[in-house]
Amino acid sequence: MAVLILGLFLFLGTHSVSMVRPSLREQLIERLGPTPWQAGYALLSLIGILLVGWGYALAGQAPLVLWMPPAWLFYLNLLLMLPVFTLLFAAYLPGRIQTAVKHPMLLAVKIWAFSHLLVNGALADVLLFGAFLAWAVAERISLRRRAGPPVQGAPAGRLNDAIALIGGLVLYLLFLFWLHDALFGVAPLG
């Protein structure tokens, strides 16, 4: 469990710099330069997410089950996950979806984490998905008081919402029927 917690601390901690101390990001970019800052940020994030994956896999070898979700929650999970990939695309494709949601990436993380908490009852699941949910909620609250860093994405265009919607649906179906099992060893449809 320690590896999972260390990974979450590194990954979410790296992604919380602006939330905890808004001026620190700009100070580090000014002191180090944009490229070294981005390289360090990316390296810490990569190490963190790799540790999260490894720690989660280790915890899965002897899971401490806190609850067993009822079968109907698996169907609710499938439904809740439907907009997640569209929101991820919309974060980088300026359009009506991005304007309406304001922070589509954070909403995607919140939905993903919440829906996975519903269907996974082991302690490692609560740590993983609960940490991401808590981080996304805290980040969204924090963004009400400060401007977020600029998101590099596609230029604004009339087709961006259609691309986000179609791309999100295709990616959802790929995860549903193949990728989730290939990447994580769990088939959403059993």
C-alpha positions as CSV (number, residue, x, y, z in Angstrom):
1,M,0.0,0.0,0.0
2,A,3.0,2.3,0.6
3,V,3.9,2.3,-3.1
4,L,0.4,3.3,-4.0
5,I,0.4,6.1,-1.5
6,L,3.8,7.3,-2.6
7,G,2.7,7.3,-6.2
8,L,-0.5,9.2,-5.4
9,F,1.5,11.8,-3.3
10,L,3.9,12.3,-6.2
11,F,1.3,12.5,-9.0
12,L,-1.4,14.5,-7.3
13,G,1.2,16.5,-5.4
14,T,2.8,17.6,-8.6
15,H,-0.6,18.5,-10.0
16,S,-1.4,20.5,-6.8
17,V,1.4,23.0,-6.9
18,S,-0.8,25.8,-8.2
19,M,-3.6,24.9,-5.9
20,V,-1.5,25.0,-2.7
21,R,0.7,28.0,-3.6
22,P,-0.5,29.7,-6.8
23,S,2.7,31.8,-7.3
24,L,5.1,28.9,-6.9
25,R,4.5,27.6,-10.4
26,E,5.4,30.9,-12.0
27,Q,8.4,31.4,-9.6
28,L,9.8,28.0,-10.6
29,I,9.2,28.6,-14.3
30,E,11.0,32.0,-13.9
31,R,13.9,30.5,-11.9
32,L,14.3,27.3,-14.0
33,G,12.9,28.2,-17.3
34,P,9.9,26.7,-19.0
35,T,11.6,23.6,-20.5
36,P,13.3,22.4,-17.3
37,W,10.1,23.1,-15.3
38,Q,8.0,21.1,-17.8
39,A,10.6,18.3,-17.9
40,G,10.7,18.1,-14.1
41,Y,6.9,18.2,-13.8
42,A,6.5,15.5,-16.5
43,L,9.2,13.3,-14.9
44,L,7.6,13.5,-11.4
45,S,4.2,12.9,-12.8
46,L,5.4,9.9,-14.8
47,I,7.2,8.4,-11.8
48,G,4.1,9.1,-9.7
49,I,1.6,7.4,-12.1
50,L,4.0,4.4,-12.6
51,L,4.2,4.0,-8.8
52,V,0.4,4.3,-8.6
53,G,0.0,1.5,-11.2
54,W,2.6,-0.7,-9.5
55,G,1.2,0.0,-6.0
56,Y,-2.3,-0.7,-7.1
57,A,-1.3,-4.0,-8.7
58,L,0.6,-5.0,-5.5
59,A,-2.4,-4.1,-3.4
60,G,-4.6,-6.2,-5.6
61,Q,-2.6,-9.4,-4.8
62,A,-4.1,-9.4,-1.3
63,P,-7.0,-7.0,-1.3
64,L,-8.6,-5.8,1.8
65,V,-12.3,-5.7,0.8
66,L,-14.4,-3.1,2.6
67,W,-17.6,-3.8,0.8
68,M,-19.1,-5.7,-2.1
69,P,-21.1,-3.5,-4.5
70,P,-24.5,-4.6,-5.7
71,A,-24.7,-5.8,-9.3
72,W,-26.8,-2.8,-10.5
73,L,-24.0,-0.4,-9.7
74,F,-21.9,-1.9,-12.5
75,Y,-24.6,-0.7,-15.0
76,L,-24.7,2.7,-13.4
77,N,-20.9,2.8,-13.7
78,L,-21.2,2.1,-17.5
79,L,-23.7,4.9,-17.8
80,L,-21.7,7.4,-15.7
81,M,-18.5,6.7,-17.7
82,L,-20.2,7.6,-21.0
83,P,-19.4,11.4,-21.0
84,V,-15.9,11.0,-19.5
85,F,-13.9,10.7,-22.7
86,T,-15.9,13.4,-24.4
87,L,-15.1,15.7,-21.6
88,L,-11.4,14.8,-21.8
89,F,-11.4,15.7,-25.5
90,A,-13.4,18.9,-24.8
91,A,-10.6,20.0,-22.4
92,Y,-8.4,20.5,-25.4
93,L,-11.0,21.4,-28.1
94,P,-12.5,24.8,-27.3
95,G,-16.2,24.8,-28.1
96,R,-19.6,24.9,-26.4
97,I,-18.9,21.9,-24.2
98,Q,-15.8,23.5,-22.8
99,T,-17.6,26.8,-22.3
100,A,-20.6,25.2,-20.6
101,V,-18.5,22.9,-18.3
102,K,-15.6,25.4,-17.7
103,H,-13.2,22.7,-16.6
104,P,-14.1,19.5,-18.5
105,M,-10.9,17.7,-17.5
106,L,-11.7,18.1,-13.8
107,L,-15.3,17.0,-14.3
108,A,-14.1,13.9,-16.2
109,V,-11.8,13.0,-13.4
110,K,-14.6,13.5,-10.8
111,I,-17.0,11.3,-12.8
112,W,-14.4,8.7,-13.4
113,A,-13.3,8.5,-9.8
114,F,-16.8,8.5,-8.4
115,S,-18.1,5.9,-10.8
116,H,-15.2,3.6,-10.0
117,L,-15.7,4.1,-6.3
118,L,-19.2,2.8,-6.7
119,V,-18.0,-0.6,-8.2
120,N,-14.7,-1.2,-6.4
121,G,-14.8,-1.9,-2.7
122,A,-11.2,-2.7,-1.7
123,L,-9.1,-0.4,0.4
124,A,-6.7,0.2,-2.5
125,D,-9.7,1.3,-4.7
126,V,-10.9,3.7,-2.0
127,L,-7.3,5.2,-1.8
128,L,-6.9,5.4,-5.6
129,F,-10.2,6.7,-6.7
130,G,-11.0,8.6,-3.5
131,A,-7.7,10.5,-3.8
132,F,-8.4,11.5,-7.4
133,L,-11.9,12.5,-6.5
134,A,-10.8,14.6,-3.5
135,W,-8.1,16.2,-5.6
136,A,-10.4,17.1,-8.5
137,V,-13.0,18.6,-6.1
138,A,-10.3,20.6,-4.3
139,E,-8.8,21.8,-7.6
140,R,-12.2,22.9,-8.9
141,I,-12.8,24.9,-5.7
142,S,-9.3,26.4,-5.9
143,L,-10.0,27.5,-9.5
144,R,-12.8,29.7,-8.3
145,R,-10.2,31.9,-6.5
146,R,-7.5,31.8,-9.1
147,A,-6.8,31.6,-12.8
148,G,-5.7,28.1,-13.9
149,P,-2.6,27.7,-16.1
150,P,-3.3,28.0,-19.8
151,V,-4.3,24.8,-21.5
152,Q,-2.6,24.2,-24.8
153,G,-5.2,22.8,-27.2
154,A,-6.6,23.1,-30.6
155,P,-7.7,26.4,-32.0
156,A,-11.4,27.2,-31.6
157,G,-13.5,25.8,-34.3
158,R,-17.0,24.9,-35.2
159,L,-16.3,21.2,-35.4
160,N,-14.5,20.9,-32.0
161,D,-17.6,19.8,-30.2
162,A,-18.4,17.1,-32.8
163,I,-14.8,15.9,-32.7
164,A,-15.0,15.7,-28.9
165,L,-18.3,13.9,-28.9
166,I,-17.4,11.4,-31.7
167,G,-13.8,10.9,-30.4
168,G,-15.1,10.5,-26.8
169,L,-17.7,7.9,-27.9
170,V,-15.2,5.9,-30.0
171,L,-12.7,5.9,-27.1
172,Y,-15.4,4.9,-24.6
173,L,-16.3,1.9,-26.8
174,L,-12.7,0.9,-27.2
175,F,-12.3,1.0,-23.5
176,L,-15.5,-0.8,-22.9
177,F,-14.8,-3.7,-25.3
178,W,-11.0,-4.0,-25.4
179,L,-8.7,-1.4,-23.9
180,H,-9.8,-1.5,-20.2
181,D,-9.1,-5.3,-20.2
182,A,-5.9,-5.0,-22.2
183,L,-4.5,-2.2,-20.0
184,F,-5.9,-3.1,-16.5
185,G,-6.9,-6.7,-16.7
186,V,-10.6,-6.0,-16.0
187,A,-13.3,-6.4,-18.6
188,P,-16.1,-3.9,-17.8
189,L,-18.7,-6.1,-19.4
190,G,-17.5,-9.2,-17.6
